[in-house]
Amino acid sequence: MSRRATLAEGLHAALLRVWYGDGRGHWLLPLALGFRAASALRRGLYRAGLLRTWRAPVPVIVVGNISVGGTGKTPLTLWLAAALGDRGHRVGIVSRGFGGSRRDVHRVGTDADAARSGDEAVLMARRDVAPVVAGRSRRAAIALLGNTVDVVICDDGLQHLALARDVEIAVVDGARGIGNGRLLPAGPLREGPWRLDAVDAVVVNGPGFERPGALRMRLEAGDAVSLAGDARRPLASFRGVPLRAVAGIGHPQRFFALLRAAGLEPRERALPDHADWQQAGLEADGVPVLMTEKDAVKSHGRRPVDAWYVPVEAVFEAADGEMLLNHIERGLRRHRA
């Protein structure tokens, strides 16, 4: 593993301890005040009309969060795309393409390179539930979808005020909640907790964080899928064998907890979000490696024989799922009124 990657991993771990652990890091508070002032100024400029907001010709649903790191936005986006498709909507997904090197707006195919289009965009494209467009300009991405869709889901765009939205959904990780409640970099928050009062729906991923009116979602694991082909194995088949697990996602411990809940006891390696798992040297151990689906799309054509990914699906209780879809249908009607 390169020195640069090791330093990044160490810094990431140190910040997580401050944000979700020992609560230290008071020296970062002046920087957080600066971040707060800059965010308030930016929001004020949009409110005053000095910065322009663009409204798309079709309804836009934004799925985002107020904290950095993974909360479960991508599984929720895929669940929404499938559920709205079942209701007869033609859905398109717009992704920032974070981590990808391509700067142009482009359609993401099932054979796209995650290093160019971004790991989350490629993951969603390979699920093939809706067309996916990646790019830095959400406006251009929606234009590229054209009249092939009548609803757009914008993955991770809660703070992108240049794009008007008809429905806002904020996802909160149940285990982490809002951490120490501070703004970046003293805490994990992009916006203050007040922002949760302004969205149409708050979805909590997993047990833990409590908020009146929040809808509860959980992630369920499927069979492990081989990177070397289409072979599948139940997670239970890995019980009692030497095993490595790696996760380069926003909250790696959520993935490791999922494996432990299935009765597995892997040696765990947490990497920063979007990191390339292949640089961690895990295959040298000669034991099976389990990873997230988001990590798997970064294999760059290499297909290690004993590496497997574990897909997850968002699951709602029937009442919560129906309530979320009703929130969305009201937003779609407002757009068309």
C-alpha positions as CSV (number, residue, x, y, z in Angstrom):
1,M,0.0,0.0,0.0
2,S,1.4,3.4,-0.9
3,R,2.6,5.9,1.7
4,R,0.0,8.4,0.5
5,A,-2.8,5.8,0.8
6,T,-1.6,4.9,4.3
7,L,-1.6,8.5,5.4
8,A,-5.1,9.0,4.0
9,E,-6.3,5.9,5.8
10,G,-4.8,7.2,9.1
11,L,-6.3,10.7,8.7
12,H,-9.7,9.2,8.0
13,A,-9.5,7.0,11.1
14,A,-8.5,10.0,13.2
15,L,-11.4,12.1,12.1
16,L,-13.9,9.3,12.7
17,R,-12.6,9.1,16.3
18,V,-13.2,12.8,16.7
19,W,-16.6,12.8,15.0
20,Y,-18.1,9.6,16.5
21,G,-15.8,8.7,19.3
22,D,-13.9,10.6,22.0
23,G,-15.3,14.0,21.1
24,R,-11.9,15.7,21.0
25,G,-10.9,18.1,18.3
26,H,-11.9,21.4,19.9
27,W,-9.1,23.0,18.0
28,L,-11.1,22.4,14.8
29,L,-14.0,24.5,16.0
30,P,-12.8,27.8,14.5
31,L,-12.7,26.1,11.1
32,A,-16.2,24.8,11.7
33,L,-17.3,28.4,12.3
34,G,-15.8,29.4,9.0
35,F,-17.6,26.5,7.3
36,R,-20.9,27.6,8.9
37,A,-20.4,31.2,7.7
38,A,-19.6,30.2,4.2
39,S,-22.6,27.8,4.0
40,A,-25.0,30.5,5.4
41,L,-23.7,33.0,2.9
42,R,-24.1,30.6,0.0
43,R,-27.7,29.8,1.1
44,G,-28.4,33.5,1.5
45,L,-27.2,34.3,-2.0
46,Y,-29.6,31.7,-3.5
47,R,-32.5,32.9,-1.3
48,A,-31.9,36.5,-2.5
49,G,-31.7,35.4,-6.1
50,L,-28.1,36.5,-6.6
51,L,-27.3,32.9,-7.4
52,R,-29.8,31.2,-9.7
53,T,-31.6,27.9,-9.2
54,W,-32.6,25.9,-12.2
55,R,-35.9,23.9,-12.3
56,A,-35.9,20.8,-14.5
57,P,-38.8,20.1,-16.9
58,V,-39.5,16.8,-15.0
59,P,-39.9,16.3,-11.2
60,V,-36.7,15.9,-9.3
61,I,-36.2,13.8,-6.2
62,V,-33.1,14.4,-4.2
63,V,-31.7,11.7,-2.0
64,G,-28.9,13.0,0.3
65,N,-27.7,13.4,3.8
66,I,-26.5,16.2,6.2
67,S,-23.3,14.2,7.1
68,V,-20.3,13.1,5.2
69,G,-19.8,9.4,4.7
70,G,-22.1,6.6,3.8
71,T,-25.6,6.5,5.2
72,G,-27.3,4.2,2.7
73,K,-28.2,6.7,-0.1
74,T,-27.4,4.3,-3.0
75,P,-29.5,1.4,-1.8
76,L,-32.3,3.8,-1.1
77,T,-32.0,5.3,-4.6
78,L,-32.2,1.9,-6.2
79,W,-35.2,1.0,-4.1
80,L,-37.0,4.2,-5.1
81,A,-36.2,3.7,-8.8
82,A,-37.6,0.1,-8.7
83,A,-40.7,1.1,-6.6
84,L,-41.5,4.1,-8.8
85,G,-41.0,2.0,-11.9
86,D,-43.5,-0.5,-10.6
87,R,-45.9,2.4,-10.3
88,G,-45.5,3.2,-14.0
89,H,-43.0,6.0,-13.8
90,R,-40.1,6.3,-16.2
91,V,-37.2,6.9,-13.8
92,G,-33.7,8.2,-14.5
93,I,-30.9,8.5,-12.0
94,V,-28.3,11.3,-11.9
95,S,-25.1,10.7,-10.1
96,R,-22.2,13.1,-9.3
97,G,-19.8,10.3,-10.4
98,F,-17.6,11.0,-7.3
99,G,-14.2,9.3,-7.5
100,G,-14.3,9.1,-11.3
101,S,-11.9,10.8,-13.5
102,R,-14.3,11.8,-16.3
103,R,-15.4,15.4,-16.3
104,D,-18.0,15.2,-19.0
105,V,-21.6,14.3,-18.5
106,H,-22.2,10.8,-19.8
107,R,-24.5,7.8,-19.7
108,V,-23.1,5.0,-17.5
109,G,-23.2,1.6,-19.0
110,T,-23.1,-1.8,-17.3
111,D,-19.5,-2.2,-18.5
112,A,-18.3,1.2,-17.4
113,D,-15.0,1.7,-15.6
114,A,-15.5,2.8,-12.0
115,A,-12.2,4.7,-12.1
116,R,-13.7,6.9,-14.8
117,S,-17.4,7.1,-14.0
118,G,-17.3,6.7,-10.2
119,D,-18.0,3.6,-8.2
120,E,-21.5,4.4,-7.0
121,A,-22.7,5.4,-10.6
122,V,-21.3,2.1,-12.0
123,L,-22.9,0.1,-9.2
124,M,-26.3,1.6,-9.9
125,A,-25.9,1.1,-13.7
126,R,-25.0,-2.6,-13.2
127,R,-28.2,-3.1,-11.2
128,D,-30.0,-2.0,-14.4
129,V,-33.2,-0.7,-12.7
130,A,-33.0,2.7,-14.4
131,P,-30.8,4.6,-16.8
132,V,-27.9,6.3,-15.0
133,V,-26.1,9.5,-16.1
134,A,-23.0,10.8,-14.3
135,G,-21.4,14.2,-14.4
136,R,-20.6,17.3,-12.4
137,S,-23.5,19.3,-13.9
138,R,-26.8,17.9,-12.8
139,R,-28.5,20.2,-15.2
140,A,-26.6,18.7,-18.2
141,A,-27.2,15.2,-16.8
142,I,-30.9,15.7,-16.7
143,A,-30.9,17.2,-20.2
144,L,-29.0,14.1,-21.4
145,L,-31.8,11.9,-20.1
146,G,-34.1,13.9,-22.2
147,N,-37.7,12.8,-22.7
148,T,-36.9,9.2,-22.0
149,V,-37.8,9.8,-18.3
150,D,-40.6,11.5,-16.4
151,V,-39.0,11.4,-12.9
152,V,-35.3,12.0,-12.0
153,I,-33.7,10.8,-8.8
154,C,-30.6,12.8,-7.9
155,D,-28.3,10.7,-5.8
156,D,-26.4,12.9,-3.2
157,G,-27.6,16.4,-4.0
158,L,-29.1,17.8,-0.8
159,Q,-26.6,20.6,-0.7
160,H,-26.7,21.3,-4.5
161,L,-28.8,24.4,-4.3
162,A,-28.4,25.2,-8.0
163,L,-30.9,22.5,-8.7
164,A,-34.6,23.0,-7.7
165,R,-36.2,19.9,-6.3
166,D,-39.7,18.6,-5.7
167,V,-38.9,16.1,-3.0
168,E,-36.0,16.0,-0.5
169,I,-35.1,12.8,1.3
170,A,-32.4,12.9,4.0
171,V,-30.9,9.6,5.0
172,V,-29.4,9.2,8.5
173,D,-27.2,6.2,9.6
174,G,-28.9,4.7,12.6
175,A,-25.7,3.6,14.4
176,R,-23.9,6.9,13.9
177,G,-26.7,9.4,13.9
178,I,-25.3,12.9,13.6
179,G,-22.1,12.1,15.5
180,N,-21.0,14.9,17.8
181,G,-23.4,17.3,16.1
182,R,-20.7,19.7,14.8
183,L,-20.2,21.1,11.4
184,L,-17.1,20.1,9.3
185,P,-14.3,19.7,10.0
186,A,-15.0,19.6,13.8
187,G,-17.8,17.1,13.2
188,P,-19.3,15.1,10.3
189,L,-22.1,17.6,9.4
190,R,-22.4,19.4,6.1
191,E,-25.4,21.2,7.5
192,G,-26.8,21.6,11.0
193,P,-29.5,19.3,12.4
194,W,-32.1,22.0,11.6
195,R,-31.9,20.8,8.0
196,L,-33.8,17.6,8.9
197,D,-36.8,19.7,9.7
198,A,-36.9,21.2,6.2
199,V,-36.9,17.9,4.1
200,D,-40.0,16.0,3.0
201,A,-38.8,12.7,4.6
202,V,-36.1,11.5,6.9
203,V,-35.1,7.9,6.4
204,V,-33.1,6.2,9.2
205,N,-30.9,3.3,8.0
206,G,-30.9,0.6,10.7
207,P,-31.6,0.8,14.5
208,G,-30.3,3.6,16.7
209,F,-31.0,7.2,15.8
210,E,-34.5,8.3,16.9
211,R,-36.5,11.1,15.4
212,P,-40.2,11.7,15.5
213,G,-41.8,11.0,12.1
214,A,-38.7,9.3,10.7
215,L,-39.1,6.3,8.4
216,R,-37.0,3.2,9.2
217,M,-35.1,1.3,6.5
218,R,-32.7,-1.7,6.9
219,L,-30.2,-3.3,4.6
220,E,-30.5,-7.1,3.9
221,A,-27.6,-9.0,2.5
222,G,-27.9,-11.5,-0.4
223,D,-25.7,-14.4,-1.3
224,A,-22.0,-13.6,-1.9
225,V,-21.1,-13.3,-5.6
226,S,-17.7,-14.3,-7.0
227,L,-15.6,-11.7,-8.7
228,A,-14.3,-14.5,-10.9
229,G,-17.7,-15.3,-12.4
230,D,-21.4,-15.7,-11.6
231,A,-20.9,-18.2,-8.8
232,R,-22.9,-17.6,-5.6
233,R,-22.5,-18.8,-2.1
234,P,-24.7,-18.3,1.0
235,L,-23.0,-16.2,3.6
236,A,-23.5,-19.1,6.0
237,S,-21.1,-21.2,3.9
238,F,-18.2,-19.0,5.1
239,R,-18.7,-19.8,8.7
240,G,-15.8,-21.3,10.6
241,V,-13.2,-20.6,7.8
242,P,-10.3,-18.1,7.8
243,L,-11.7,-15.0,6.1
244,R,-10.8,-11.4,5.3
245,A,-13.3,-8.6,4.9
246,V,-12.6,-5.2,3.3
247,A,-14.9,-2.1,2.9
248,G,-14.0,1.2,1.3
249,I,-17.4,2.8,2.0
250,G,-18.5,5.7,4.2
251,H,-19.3,3.4,7.2
252,P,-17.3,0.2,6.9
253,Q,-18.4,-1.0,10.3
254,R,-21.9,-1.4,9.1
255,F,-20.7,-3.9,6.5
256,F,-18.6,-5.8,9.1
257,A,-21.5,-5.9,11.5
258,L,-23.7,-7.4,8.7
259,L,-21.1,-10.2,8.3
260,R,-20.9,-10.9,12.0
261,A,-24.7,-11.0,12.2
262,A,-24.5,-13.9,9.6
263,G,-22.2,-15.8,11.9
264,L,-18.9,-14.9,10.2
265,E,-15.6,-13.9,11.9
266,P,-13.5,-12.2,9.3
267,R,-10.3,-10.2,9.8
268,E,-11.5,-6.7,9.0
269,R,-9.9,-3.9,7.0
270,A,-11.7,-0.6,6.9
271,L,-10.6,1.8,4.1
272,P,-11.6,5.4,3.3
273,D,-14.7,5.9,1.2
274,H,-14.1,5.2,-2.5
275,A,-10.6,3.7,-1.8
276,D,-9.3,1.0,-4.1
277,W,-9.4,-2.3,-2.1
278,Q,-6.8,-3.9,-4.4
279,Q,-4.1,-1.6,-3.0
280,A,-4.5,-3.1,0.5
281,G,-2.7,-6.3,-0.5
282,L,-5.4,-8.6,1.0
283,E,-5.1,-11.4,-1.6
284,A,-1.6,-12.2,-0.3
285,D,-3.1,-14.0,2.6
286,G,-4.5,-16.7,0.3
287,V,-7.9,-16.7,2.1
288,P,-11.3,-15.7,0.8
289,V,-12.0,-12.0,0.7
290,L,-15.5,-10.5,1.2
291,M,-16.2,-7.0,0.2
292,T,-19.1,-4.6,-0.6
293,E,-20.6,-4.4,-4.1
294,K,-19.2,-0.8,-4.2
295,D,-15.7,-2.2,-3.8
296,A,-16.3,-4.9,-6.3
297,V,-16.9,-2.5,-9.2
298,K,-13.4,-1.2,-8.7
299,S,-11.7,-4.4,-9.7
300,H,-10.5,-2.8,-13.0
301,G,-10.9,-6.0,-15.0
302,R,-9.0,-8.2,-12.6
303,R,-11.1,-11.2,-11.3
304,P,-9.4,-12.7,-8.2
305,V,-10.5,-16.3,-7.8
306,D,-11.4,-16.2,-4.1
307,A,-12.8,-12.7,-3.8
308,W,-16.5,-12.2,-3.3
309,Y,-18.9,-9.3,-2.9
310,V,-22.1,-9.1,-0.8
311,P,-25.0,-7.2,-2.4
312,V,-27.5,-5.5,-0.1
313,E,-31.0,-4.4,-0.7
314,A,-33.0,-1.6,1.1
315,V,-36.0,-3.0,2.9
316,F,-38.9,-1.1,4.5
317,E,-41.8,-2.2,6.6
318,A,-44.9,-1.9,4.4
319,A,-46.3,1.1,6.2
320,D,-43.0,3.1,6.1
321,G,-42.4,2.3,2.4
322,E,-45.9,3.3,1.5
323,M,-45.6,6.6,3.4
324,L,-42.3,7.4,1.6
325,L,-43.9,6.8,-1.8
326,N,-46.9,8.9,-0.8
327,H,-44.5,11.8,0.1
328,I,-43.0,11.4,-3.4
329,E,-46.3,11.3,-5.2
330,R,-47.4,14.5,-3.5
331,G,-44.2,16.2,-4.7
332,L,-44.8,14.9,-8.3
333,R,-48.3,16.4,-8.2
334,R,-47.0,19.7,-7.0
335,H,-44.6,19.8,-9.9
336,R,-47.3,19.2,-12.4
337,A,-49.8,21.6,-10.9
